[in-house]
Amino acid sequence: MGAIKKLSSVKIPRVAFVATLMLLAVMIPEAVAGTGGTEFDAIYTLLVGWTQGTLGKIIALTMFLVGLSGGIIRQSIAAVVVGVGGALALFYGPTVIGGVVSAVI
């Protein structure tokens, strides 16, 4: 506690500035993390094909129907929303994740 009181109001912004610079220096190499790594392209393509192909559509439709039936049983629309949300995440998830990970600054 005494060490914090010894820092004057002038030194605190300097310490914060230096800490920010150190954090940026550590984070800059991570900006290119989405490039390269072609070793896993085959499995990524396979999984995306499954989720956005016929299998993904069947699973998404099943999620929607289970949510719809749960909503009818409980007389609540919340289960339908969960089913639709899961179906949307399954189908559009790989596209969103691919866009986020491979974003170029």
C-alpha positions in Angstrom: 0.0 0.0 0.0 2.9 2.3 0.8 4.4 1.8 -2.6 1.2 3.0 -4.3 1.1 6.2 -2.2 4.7 6.9 -3.2 3.8 7.1 -6.9 3.0 10.7 -7.6 0.2 11.7 -10.0 2.8 12.4 -12.6 4.4 8.9 -12.5 1.1 7.0 -12.8 0.4 8.2 -16.4 4.0 7.3 -17.3 3.6 3.8 -15.9 0.3 3.4 -17.7 1.9 4.6 -21.0 4.9 2.2 -20.6 2.5 -0.7 -19.8 0.5 0.1 -22.9 3.6 0.1 -25.1 4.7 -3.2 -23.6 1.3 -4.7 -24.2 1.3 -3.5 -27.8 4.8 -4.9 -28.4 3.6 -8.3 -27.2 0.3 -8.2 -29.2 1.7 -7.0 -32.6 3.0 -10.4 -33.8 -0.4 -11.9 -33.1 -2.0 -9.7 -35.8 -0.9 -12.2 -38.5 -2.0 -15.3 -36.6 -4.7 -16.1 -39.2 -2.2 -16.4 -42.1 -0.4 -19.6 -43.0 -1.0 -22.9 -41.3 -2.1 -24.8 -44.4 -1.6 -28.1 -42.7 -5.2 -28.0 -41.4 -6.9 -26.7 -44.5 -8.2 -30.2 -45.5 -10.0 -30.8 -42.1 -11.3 -27.2 -42.1 -12.8 -27.6 -45.5 -14.3 -30.9 -44.5 -15.9 -29.5 -41.4 -17.2 -26.4 -43.2 -18.6 -28.7 -45.9 -20.4 -30.8 -43.3 -21.9 -27.8 -41.4 -22.9 -25.9 -44.5 -23.9 -28.9 -46.6 -26.7 -31.3 -46.3 -25.6 -32.7 -42.9 -25.5 -29.2 -41.5 -28.9 -28.4 -42.9 -30.4 -31.6 -41.4 -28.9 -30.8 -38.0 -30.1 -27.2 -38.2 -33.6 -28.3 -39.2 -33.6 -30.8 -36.3 -32.5 -28.1 -33.8 -35.3 -25.9 -35.1 -37.9 -28.6 -34.8 -36.8 -29.6 -31.3 -37.0 -26.0 -30.2 -40.4 -25.6 -31.8 -41.7 -28.7 -30.1 -40.2 -27.7 -26.8 -41.8 -24.3 -27.2 -45.2 -25.8 -27.9 -44.9 -28.1 -24.9 -43.8 -25.3 -22.6 -46.0 -22.8 -24.2 -43.1 -20.4 -24.5 -41.3 -18.9 -27.5 -37.9 -19.1 -25.7 -37.3 -22.7 -26.7 -37.9 -21.8 -30.4 -35.5 -18.9 -30.1 -32.8 -21.2 -28.7 -33.5 -23.7 -31.6 -33.3 -21.0 -34.2 -30.1 -19.5 -32.6 -28.4 -22.9 -32.6 -29.3 -23.5 -36.2 -28.0 -20.1 -37.3 -24.8 -20.6 -35.3 -24.3 -24.0 -36.9 -24.8 -22.8 -40.4 -23.2 -19.4 -40.3 -20.6 -20.0 -37.6 -17.8 -21.2 -39.9 -18.2 -18.1 -42.2 -18.1 -15.7 -39.2 -15.2 -17.4 -37.6 -13.3 -17.6 -40.9 -13.9 -13.8 -41.4 -12.8 -12.9 -37.9 -9.7 -15.1 -37.8 -8.4 -14.2 -41.3 -9.1 -10.5 -41.0 -6.3 -8.5 -42.4 -5.3 -5.3 -40.6 
